[in-house]
Amino acid sequence: MLHDSVTPYQNKETEKKEQVAQMFDNIANRYDVLNSVLSLGIHKGWRKKSVKILSETNPQLILDVATGTGDFAIECAKLNPEKIIGVDISEGMMIVGREKLKQLNLNNIELQYGNAETLSFNENYFDGIVVGFGVRNFQNLEKGLSNLYRILKPGGQLIILEFSYPTNIFVKAFYTFYLSVITPLIGKLFSKDKRAYSYLAESVKAFPHNQQFINELNKNKYQKTYFKKLFFGIAAIYVAKK
Ligand SMILES: C[S@@+](CC[C@H](N)C(=O)[O-])C[C@H]1O[C@@H](n2cnc3c(N)ncnc32)[C@H](O)[C@@H]1O
């Protein structure tokens, strides 16, 4: 199945973008807790590693695409940049995020509505761009990647963190079981949305992994692309330059 056609509610009348926004609005209040429970907290270290790579170019104006509740933007703030803009299509997720920013007193982060595929910032605008667990949800991956390329400054880095698939057969078997059975079960019990965590498994399975995703980046003109596998390959950091 093509990854673009994997949608949260499998409703042919509504675009993927609207279904994704609705799904994240539905789970926004439980997102952070469920994220930590389901990943046993390891996702935090993954953002740290990504930001360490981002720091290599000392970015001052950073864009966090698909910011959700703002965790990647908050991690980027440790680099002390002048400004971080987080964009998302789910207002519900950003309401939770803005509350966190207020409590942390992080005044250099601003969260605003924005769709990766149609963001209208000027060309060559951002020093660095990060996307955490967002690209898999884009309605049109190519459009999203090429628009991010347009607004990234020459020499700037795009860092993408995304779930992937392990290659070791034992880890793969366990991961498939965890993702397809355990995650939807816990998701169903603790979030108001029955489909959200089944969609997670389906979308991870259908999405291009590792070298396949690097090929997508290369197709969209990115240079010096490489990826690092995380935790037996269940996730990966993709790094690309303009
Ligand atoms: C799994 S959450 C990730 C949130 C956060 N980046 C993190 O690391 O926890 C995915 C987010 O992507 C957003 N999203 C999906 N498609 C998008 C798009 N085309 N443009 C902007 N945000 C999008 C969703 O609304 C959701 O908040």
The ligand as an SDF file (V2000), in Angstrom:
LIG
                    3D

 27 29  0  0  0  0  0  0  0  0999 V2000
    3.4050   12.2850   16.0960 C   0  0  0  0  0  0  0  0  0  0  0  0
    3.1480   14.0100   16.2310 S   0  0  0  0  0  0  0  0  0  0  0  0
    4.7690   14.5660   16.5040 C   0  0  0  0  0  0  0  0  0  0  0  0
    4.8730   15.7740   17.3670 C   0  0  0  0  0  0  0  0  0  0  0  0
    6.2730   16.2230   17.7480 C   0  0  0  0  0  0  0  0  0  0  0  0
    7.0340   16.6280   16.6040 N   0  0  0  0  0  0  0  0  0  0  0  0
    7.0490   15.1940   18.5400 C   0  0  0  0  0  0  0  0  0  0  0  0
    8.2040   14.9530   18.2100 O   0  0  0  0  0  0  0  0  0  0  0  0
    6.4830   14.6460   19.4970 O   0  0  0  0  0  0  0  0  0  0  0  0
    2.8850   14.4350   14.5500 C   0  0  0  0  0  0  0  0  0  0  0  0
    2.3890   15.8480   14.3320 C   0  0  0  0  0  0  0  0  0  0  0  0
    2.4690   16.1450   12.9340 O   0  0  0  0  0  0  0  0  0  0  0  0
    1.4510   17.0580   12.6120 C   0  0  0  0  0  0  0  0  0  0  0  0
    1.3290   17.1050   11.1400 N   0  0  0  0  0  0  0  0  0  0  0  0
    0.9350   16.1300   10.3220 C   0  0  0  0  0  0  0  0  0  0  0  0
    0.9590   16.5170    9.0390 N   0  0  0  0  0  0  0  0  0  0  0  0
    1.4100   17.8000    9.0450 C   0  0  0  0  0  0  0  0  0  0  0  0
    1.6810   18.7580    8.0470 C   0  0  0  0  0  0  0  0  0  0  0  0
    1.4520   18.4800    6.7500 N   0  0  0  0  0  0  0  0  0  0  0  0
    2.1480   19.9650    8.3970 N   0  0  0  0  0  0  0  0  0  0  0  0
    2.3550   20.2710    9.7090 C   0  0  0  0  0  0  0  0  0  0  0  0
    2.1010   19.3990   10.7130 N   0  0  0  0  0  0  0  0  0  0  0  0
    1.6490   18.1820   10.3960 C   0  0  0  0  0  0  0  0  0  0  0  0
    0.2730   16.4880   13.3890 C   0  0  0  0  0  0  0  0  0  0  0  0
   -0.7710   17.3970   13.5250 O   0  0  0  0  0  0  0  0  0  0  0  0
    0.9510   16.0960   14.7080 C   0  0  0  0  0  0  0  0  0  0  0  0
    0.8570   17.1120   15.6680 O   0  0  0  0  0  0  0  0  0  0  0  0
  1  2  1  0
  2  3  1  0
  2 10  1  0
  3  4  1  0
  4  5  1  0
  5  6  1  0
  5  7  1  0
  7  8  2  0
  7  9  1  0
 10 11  1  0
 11 12  1  0
 11 26  1  0
 12 13  1  0
 13 14  1  0
 13 24  1  0
 14 15  1  0
 14 23  1  0
 15 16  2  0
 16 17  1  0
 17 18  1  0
 17 23  2  0
 18 19  1  0
 18 20  2  0
 20 21  1  0
 21 22  2  0
 22 23  1  0
 24 25  1  0
 24 26  1  0
 26 27  1  0
M  CHG  2   2   1   9  -1
M  END
$$$$
